[in-house]
Amino acid sequence: MRSPANHILRINLAAIFAVSAILLAGCSGSDVFTGEIKENIRPTLELTNAPVEGDTARYAVHFFWIGEDVDGTIDHYELCMVEGDPIGFDPADTVGAWGCTEMTDSLFTVTADEYDRDVEINHSLYAKFKKTHTFFIRAIDDRGAASEVVYRSFTAYTLAPYLIIDYPEAVNLGIGIERLCSITTFKWYGRDPIDAPWNYQDVDSVRYLYAFYSTGIIEALNRNPGEFEHLWSDWAWYHAEGDSGKQTTLGDDELLETNRAYIFAVQAKDEAGAVSSIFSKTTNVRHFMPMTPTGPVLNVTEPYLGTFTFLGVDFNPALTKVPPGFEMNWTWTGDASSYGAVIQSFRYGWDVADLNEGMGRIPEPGGNYRQAEDVLLGHPYAVRRIDRQPRHQDTRHCRGDCDTGRDDEGPALGRRLPLTRFCPDDIRIPDRVGT
């Protein structure tokens, strides 16, 4: 016997199959949908935050926008940033420049590498650079329709970066000529004002030039820097390994003629492409003449006997008489900054019978180095000081070496000169130093 539930189920299934058969019989192909297909309405787009049309702005500019599609949804946005003004703009310039995003804002860093003018801020001159750009954007909906292109033209600006040469140290840079070693290291630091001198960051890259000095060459460098393009070095990143973006040495790979005047200049570039275009002997230019250095200054000090100062390579010993048993404690400093060198190391010795033999050595490099050493009694005593430039060694003063050579070519030969000899009235030679 059939149950009522099974009977009802069979009736419902039969009804469903009957309706389906009718629909399939009356419909085929595109007749599945009924009614009229409406035309897709193009989406709209509005810039909600951007520079005013034709106005100036910083070279890092933030754009915001919003799109709307009344009969669907916004799928993405297509945008591009190109150089130039839209008046007379060629649409072909945007070919290959379009990008896509689903975001509704973007921060652009654009170039500002066209010199505009020099401006005075707080009694200092700064070079102002600019460049005009145009931003294009359109919205694309879920059916592929594009909105009208919206654009905004603006002029980006920035203040040019600057560099200051702070080594070798010098006074009265604006006048006269410096006398430097034929191998000289120049060091500098840089600042990149973003929109004001007090709002700055590090410069992006640096390059330098050197040339024979002639009357008017610095004025010509300010008037037309491009005239000297063949003399500039390659750009180096400011934070390059080995500080190559913050210093360089002239004379190690170049041959500088002694007793002939040169200029050395450095130039900086920022991330917007602006370059320093103001050149002055008080900041980023040095007027110098290579010379054979007299040698570094050596100061040898004993608390009771005083300080003995030595300069040059001439035989100039200092004679000091002390009583027997007098305990002496010596310190020394050196300085080679007057001709662009730095102190590499010191060494000392006593009872030196053969000045061709090595003395004790303090290997740590450094300028204005200070070191307290052994107590000495009744001994001839000598100090050797070596100044340092990359791949160059120049030694002066001593009862020690006075030579010129290169670190990578082994020890250099030179004269050995007595520096200081201590002569007690009643000399006693101890078995060892300090007894």
PyMOL commands that set and color helices and strands:
alter all, ss='L'
color gray80, all
select helices_A, chain A and resi 4-26+29-32+91-94+217-223+225-231+241-243+337-339+407-409
alter helices_A, ss='H'
color red, helices_A
select strands_A, chain A and resi 44-49+56-58+60-68+74-83+99-101+105-109+114-121+124-141+150-159+162-167+178-181+184-196+199-201+205-212+236-237+247-250+262-269+285-291+297-302+306-310+318-320+331-335+342-350+360-362+380-389+392-396+400-405+414-417+420-422
alter strands_A, ss='S'
color yellow, strands_A
deselect
rebuild
show_as cartoon
